[in-house]
Amino acid sequence: MGELRGTHVPVLLERCLELLAPALDRPGSTVHVDATLGLAGHAEAVLEAHPRTTLIGLDRDTEALAHARARLARFVDRVHLVHAVYDELPEVLDRLGVPAVDGILFDLGVSSLQLDEPDRGFAYARDAPLDMRMDQTRGTTAEEVVNTYSHPDLARVLRTYGEERFAGRIASAILRERERSRITSTARLAELVEGAIPAPARRTGGHPAKRTFQALRIEVNRELAALETALPAALDALTVGGRMVVLSYQSLEDRLTKAALAERTRRQGPVDLPVELPGTGPTFRLLSRGAELAGETEVTANPRAASVRLRAAERIDPDAERPSGAERERYRRRVRAMHQGVGLSKGSTVDPRATPDDGTTTDEEEGEGS
């Protein structure tokens, strides 16, 4: 392995460490999963801050794993690095004999290594082969997608994954070009996209090819499909008191993360019951106030932090704060009154949800905050 290619400044590093600390500082040894290891900036900081923590690092990029292994060499007795995609986490934990973990971090999107090196084909501003595979040992390349997908499929990818409103026009331009010759370079693709977008729309919103390149990258690497599977599996792997932090860089990732956390932070029992039945309470609580953003100082120092959205949650015992016996008895009396008409004045109603606050919430504005 040669010198480290690219530069790497971990995004929201101090905030991630702050959120993970209560889970990793617990008595005894703890286990932390970095599901998107990359160049191991976040992982290195976790290992330095928590000397009793073992790291399991996953990455699909073999070059990134090689650099991470060198960077973390001094922690070799506390590190397991695995060539895998994050949706393979359950299988990885099973192979390692790890039944549950205490912390999990997802730092989604393209790594510095992939983005900074033109030969990987992720950047529209530099000419390179149309590859875009995070794992260059397998899978379909962006060149194959661009040159073989039908017009409807190509337009769907651009519209769905890139939120590109000119998806149809861009797909048509690509199909016309590939009838003449195969599209093999990032520069040629970027030129085609720019020419397909109306001039007024090209004046705002950054480089015209930005959304197309994002869409192709997501399609090539199955990023959203993998994430949709990975998030619930990661939440299932956490112990009570364990914490997960997710850094997203585009709205599609953030929506999936928000939905996965919302599912676990709401009650699962009948909505008209004022108390939770055993096993139906929330299993997680939110730690962030909605989606947290990077501050102005960090964005100035690290422009890639400009689009980050952080969400975090902690696993809780769903039965830990069940109502007391007295509260349950008051509820039973109200239910009997509702069915028998006892104790209700004419025109009055009983709201079975009007019970003491149990401390749980599904409002994304609630959380530990900063």
WOSUL-V63365 format. One record per helix or strand. SS is the DSSP state (2 for helix, 1 for strand). FROM is the first residue (numbers start at 1). LEN is the number of residues. If there is no record, write none. Layout:
# WOSUL-V63365
{{SS,FROM,LEN} {SS,FROM,LEN}}
This chain:
# WOSUL-V63365
{{2,13,12} {1,30,5} {2,41,9} {1,53,7} {2,62,10} {2,73,6} {1,79,5} {2,86,11} {1,101,7} {2,112,5} {2,118,3} {1,129,1} {2,142,7} {2,151,12} {2,167,14} {1,185,1} {2,186,11} {2,199,4} {2,210,12} {2,223,15} {1,238,11} {2,251,14} {1,284,3} {1,292,1} {2,296,6} {2,303,5} {1,309,7} {2,325,16}}
